[in-house]
């Protein structure tokens, strides 16, 4: 029990963990948001990245430009991405609300803060946009690691393109898939910058995740004990999640 300022520190055992897990309603919202983020970030950028990897894994003219354009968001800082998407969503000046207004003839308005419980999904879309390009590049590396002779043999045996993808290429991309799954899981739980820039945890603290609520607990409310407990809980969840993913991929290899 310490406020981070005074010299008075009291050892209270596991009370911080008990308080966080049983009494802190915002932390419960934060865990739920992290779970939503983890599930959707294991689906949206991975599926998009995998599809784009197969589509653009070619030497066709112009594909190099598209690969670079898709990968470009990955080299931007998350804070920059947050500023871009905050402008895109802005109800008064944003591009997306204006497109909705034009398409619907002004009958429908777009306000991403209208329903605070759904605002987190708009943040997930922004985060997925940022990481889809990196997933694509990692998957392309996995595709290129598959021996061409194996693919040609499957083709000569009469395998269709989809059969070659699902039964020849993907089974030999387990290492790349493992890396991407672990990478997206870790990023989904340590996400901070994007939320801090776009919503600061609002509206009504409904877009907080464990990292942001831990930060606010420590540096805004000076509750170092509960804030540190949140960080430890988040680290434990990440370790368990990474072990599960590695176990699943290892079982698939066997």
FENZI-V349511 format. One record per helix or strand of 3 or more residues. SS is the DSSP state (h for helix, s for strand). FROM is the first residue (numbers start at 1). LEN is the number of residues. Records with the same first field share a line. If there is no record, write none. Layout:
SS: FROM-LEN / FROM-LEN
This chain:
h: 15-8 / 25-17 / 44-13 / 63-13 / 78-12 / 95-9 / 116-29 / 148-9 / 161-30 / 193-6 / 210-10 / 224-30
